[in-house]
Amino acid sequence: MKKALLTTLQFVLFSLVYVAGVILPRLGILPSHLSTFASGTRFEWDGVYLVLGLYVLILVIEAVSKRLRSAAPRTTLALAITAVVQLVAKLGVMSPDRYR
């Protein structure tokens, strides 16, 4: 039960950091890292970069506390669930006419 709760909390933390990474460039706080695809759709990578940085930080903390073997799979699961949920929600994806 405790492990499921920690995985859920990590998922919530990753989701909040991703949303912050999408919102902060629009407020002018962070520089924006955009990719434009052939269809004209744009994607902001800032949230992805922040979440991956947080993921590495959590793994380092787990390694220092010698819990990497038991906790890393749950952290990776929380990251994967966050990626799927955010891609389904299409946060960070902008239509081609957004900046016209």
SULNOR-V932192 format. One record per helix or strand of 2 or more residues. SS is the DSSP state (H for helix, E for strand). FROM is the first residue (numbers start at 1). TO is the last residue. If there is no record, write none. Layout:
ss: (SS	SS)
from: (FROM	FROM)
to: (TO	TO)
//
This chain:
ss: (H	E	E	H	H	E)
from: (2	34	42	46	68	93)
to: (26	36	44	64	89	94)
//
